[in-house]
Amino acid sequence: MAAVTSVTTTATRPGWLRQMRTKTRRLKLPWIPVAIVSTLVICAIFAEVLTSVDPREINMLEARMSPAVISEFFGGADANYSWSHPLGTDVMGRDMLSRLIYGARTSVLISLVALSFGMVVGTTLGLIAGYRGKWVDALVMRFADAALGFPTILVAMIIVVLLGAGMLNIVLAVMLTVWARFARMIRGDVLAIRELDFVTQAKIAGVSAHMIIARHIFPNIVNTLLVITSLQIGQVILLEASLSFLGLGLPPGEAAWGIMVAEGRTVIVDVWWLSLLPGLAITIVVLAFNFFGDWMRDTMDPKLRRA
């Protein structure tokens, strides 16, 4: 009877579920980076649900509390800690756990907005430069070379001096550098695709240039676009943290990982967790995105798939 029940259950299992499980096994997803990225996104979206503590709330009576999870593990009976602050507090009594969670939101928001604008601008210019060629290609690529050769920190300093500090100015500083990487990579793919037979036939048939780019060339560079984006997310998060660390981004006291590292550098010997915890968060997230980008590149590149 048990065997009959097992066969019946397997036979009645939905076909789409079996197909999804089979495809998932074939993809060989990097589960650890996926779990880290998923945790980051959940923290960014549901920050208010995950913690009810205001990350900017100052309470000097609870300042410099050590992380409870670490103190309890090492048996620190005399340590100044409380389970109401599992990851401790900073020099002004602000809860470190809530600041890390809201810092994830800051990193995701700035990175996605800056990367989205840079991707759109860079992809558009790369498509136009690669397809048109000649002086258009030369002009766009010289601007891209200038953007890649110009230090991002210096760009951020100029923007802060002219416009003041703020999230919008960080987005602008990152976008002014990121677009060039997309433009150069996409342009290289377009140069190869435009020589293929189906593009030549579309030109002979009288199809307009923008239709050729939209319907024939762009679908063939989507894989490259996704790979570049996945590899750039980690770098953009690191860049945003660096700008915040240098005081070129959000104002002091805001929940941002770079600011948290900067606030803890002067007391790193006594209050070591102030810089260590956000520094670990930055490192883990950047590595997760880099590993995920490598997996996506290996998965989407047909040459590597054949190998």
C-alpha positions in Angstrom: 0.0 0.0 0.0 2.9 2.4 0.8 4.4 1.8 -2.6 1.1 2.5 -4.4 0.7 5.7 -2.4 4.3 6.8 -3.3 3.8 6.1 -7.0 0.4 7.9 -7.0 1.9 11.0 -5.3 4.8 11.1 -7.8 2.4 10.7 -10.7 0.1 13.5 -9.6 2.9 16.0 -8.9 2.5 19.0 -11.2 4.7 18.9 -14.3 5.8 22.5 -13.9 7.2 21.8 -10.4 9.3 18.9 -11.7 10.6 21.0 -14.6 11.5 23.8 -12.2 13.4 21.5 -9.9 15.2 20.0 -12.9 16.2 23.4 -14.2 17.3 24.5 -10.8 19.6 21.5 -10.5 21.1 22.2 -14.0 21.8 25.8 -13.2 23.9 24.9 -10.2 23.1 28.1 -8.4 25.7 29.5 -6.0 23.4 29.2 -3.0 25.6 31.1 -0.4 25.8 34.3 -2.6 22.1 33.9 -3.4 21.3 33.7 0.3 23.4 36.7 1.2 21.9 38.8 -1.6 18.4 37.7 -0.6 19.1 38.7 3.0 20.3 42.1 1.8 17.2 42.7 -0.2 14.9 41.6 2.6 16.6 44.0 5.0 16.3 46.8 2.5 12.6 46.2 1.9 11.4 45.2 5.3 13.7 47.3 7.6 10.7 48.6 9.6 9.4 45.1 10.2 12.8 43.6 11.1 13.5 46.2 13.8 11.4 48.7 15.6 14.4 50.7 16.9 15.1 54.0 15.3 18.7 53.8 13.9 19.3 57.5 14.7 17.9 57.4 18.3 20.6 58.6 20.8 20.7 57.1 24.3 23.9 58.0 26.1 23.0 55.8 29.1 23.4 52.8 26.8 26.5 54.0 24.9 29.4 51.6 24.0 27.5 48.4 24.9 29.4 45.4 23.4 27.6 42.9 21.2 25.6 40.6 23.4 25.9 37.6 21.0 29.7 37.8 21.2 30.0 38.7 24.9 27.7 35.8 25.9 29.6 33.4 23.7 33.0 34.2 25.3 31.4 34.2 28.8 31.9 37.9 29.5 30.0 38.1 32.7 31.4 41.5 33.6 31.0 42.9 30.0 28.7 45.8 29.4 26.0 44.3 27.2 22.3 43.8 26.9 20.2 41.4 24.7 18.0 44.4 23.8 21.0 45.4 21.6 22.3 42.0 20.2 25.1 43.7 18.2 25.8 46.4 20.8 25.6 50.2 20.5 27.9 52.9 19.3 29.5 55.8 21.2 26.1 57.6 21.2 24.0 54.7 22.3 22.5 54.0 18.9 21.6 50.4 18.2 24.1 48.7 15.8 21.7 46.1 14.5 19.1 48.6 13.4 21.8 50.8 11.8 23.1 47.8 9.9 19.7 46.9 8.7 18.8 50.4 7.6 22.4 50.7 6.2 21.5 47.8 3.9 18.5 49.9 2.6 20.8 52.9 2.0 23.3 50.8 0.0 20.7 49.0 -2.1 18.8 52.2 -2.8 21.8 54.2 -3.9 23.4 51.4 -5.8 20.3 50.4 -7.7 19.4 54.0 -8.7 22.9 54.9 -9.7 23.5 51.6 -11.5 20.1 51.9 -13.3 20.8 55.3 -14.6 24.4 54.4 -15.6 23.2 51.2 -17.3 20.6 53.0 -19.4 22.9 55.8 -20.4 25.9 53.6 -21.1 23.9 50.9 -23.0 22.2 53.5 -25.2 25.5 55.2 -26.0 27.2 51.9 -26.6 24.5 50.7 -29.0 24.7 54.0 -30.9 28.5 54.1 -31.0 28.8 50.5 -32.1 26.2 50.6 -34.8 27.0 54.0 -36.2 30.8 53.8 -36.0 33.1 56.5 -37.5 33.0 59.9 -35.7 30.1 59.0 -33.4 32.0 55.9 -32.1 35.2 57.9 -31.7 33.4 60.7 -29.8 31.5 58.4 -27.4 34.6 56.3 -26.7 36.8 59.4 -26.0 34.2 60.5 -23.4 34.1 57.0 -22.0 37.9 57.0 -21.7 37.8 60.3 -19.9 35.2 59.1 -17.5 37.1 55.9 -16.7 40.4 57.8 -16.3 38.9 60.5 -14.0 39.0 59.5 -10.3 35.5 59.0 -8.9 36.5 60.4 -5.6 37.5 63.6 -7.3 34.2 63.7 -9.2 32.4 63.3 -5.9 34.4 66.1 -4.2 33.6 68.5 -7.0 29.9 67.6 -6.9 29.8 68.0 -3.1 31.5 71.4 -3.3 29.1 72.6 -6.0 25.9 71.0 -4.9 26.4 70.0 -1.2 26.3 66.5 0.4 23.4 64.2 0.0 22.1 60.9 -1.5 21.3 62.5 -4.8 24.8 63.7 -5.2 26.3 60.3 -4.5 24.0 58.8 -7.2 25.2 61.5 -9.6 28.9 60.9 -8.8 28.6 57.1 -9.2 26.5 57.4 -12.4 29.1 59.7 -14.0 31.7 56.9 -13.8 29.6 53.7 -14.2 28.0 54.5 -17.5 31.4 54.3 -19.3 31.9 50.7 -18.4 28.6 49.7 -19.9 29.2 51.8 -23.0 32.6 50.2 -23.7 31.4 46.6 -23.2 28.2 47.0 -25.1 29.9 48.8 -28.0 32.3 45.9 -28.4 29.4 43.4 -28.7 27.6 45.6 -31.2 30.7 45.9 -33.4 30.6 42.1 -33.8 26.8 41.7 -34.1 26.3 44.4 -36.7 28.5 42.4 -39.2 26.2 39.3 -39.0 24.0 38.3 -41.9 20.6 39.0 -40.2 21.6 42.6 -39.6 22.9 43.0 -43.2 19.6 41.5 -44.5 17.6 44.0 -42.4 19.6 46.9 -43.8 18.9 45.6 -47.4 15.2 45.3 -46.6 15.2 49.0 -45.7 14.6 48.6 -41.9 15.4 51.8 -40.1 18.5 52.0 -37.9 16.6 52.4 -34.6 14.4 49.3 -35.4 17.5 47.3 -36.2 19.1 48.3 -32.9 15.9 47.6 -30.9 14.8 44.4 -32.5 17.9 42.7 -33.8 20.9 44.0 -31.9 19.7 44.7 -28.4 18.2 41.2 -27.7 21.6 39.8 -28.5 23.5 41.9 -26.0 21.1 41.3 -23.1 23.3 38.5 -21.7 26.3 40.8 -21.7 24.2 43.5 -20.0 23.1 41.2 -17.2 26.6 40.0 -16.6 28.1 43.5 -16.4 25.3 44.6 -14.1 25.8 41.7 -11.7 29.5 42.4 -11.6 29.1 46.1 -11.1 26.6 46.0 -8.2 29.3 45.0 -5.7 31.7 47.6 -7.0 29.0 50.3 -6.7 28.2 49.3 -3.1 31.9 49.5 -2.3 32.2 52.9 -4.0 29.2 54.2 -2.1 30.6 53.0 1.2 34.0 54.7 0.3 32.3 58.0 -0.5 30.4 57.9 2.8 33.5 57.0 4.7 35.3 60.1 3.3 32.3 62.3 4.3 31.4 63.0 0.6 27.9 61.5 0.8 25.2 61.4 3.4 25.5 63.6 6.5 27.2 62.2 9.7 24.9 60.1 11.8 22.9 58.6 9.0 22.5 54.8 8.8 25.1 54.0 6.1 27.8 51.4 6.3 30.6 53.7 5.2 29.6 56.3 7.8 29.5 53.6 10.5 33.1 52.5 9.6 34.2 56.1 9.7 32.6 56.8 13.0 34.4 53.8 14.6 37.9 54.5 13.3 38.9 56.9 16.2 37.8 54.4 18.9 38.6 51.1 17.1 40.7 49.8 20.0 38.1 50.2 22.7 34.9 50.0 20.7 36.1 47.6 18.0 32.6 46.5 16.8 31.7 49.9 15.4 34.0 49.5 12.4 34.2 45.7 12.3 30.5 44.9 11.9 29.7 47.3 9.0 33.1 46.5 7.4 32.2 42.8 7.5 28.8 43.6 6.0 30.4 45.5 3.1 33.0 42.7 2.5 30.4 39.9 2.5 28.0 41.7 0.3 30.6 42.7 -2.3 32.0 39.2 -2.4 28.5 37.7 -2.8 27.8 39.9 -5.8 31.1 39.2 -7.3 30.7 35.4 -7.0 27.1 35.7 -8.3 28.4 37.8 -11.3 31.1 35.2 -12.0 28.4 32.4 -12.0 26.2 34.4 -14.3 29.0 35.0 -16.7 30.0 31.3 -16.8 26.3 30.3 -17.2 25.4 32.8 -20.0 28.6 32.6 -22.0 28.0 29.9 -24.7 31.7 29.2 -25.1 32.1 28.5 -21.4 29.0 26.3 -21.5 30.4 24.2 -24.3 33.7 23.9 -22.4 
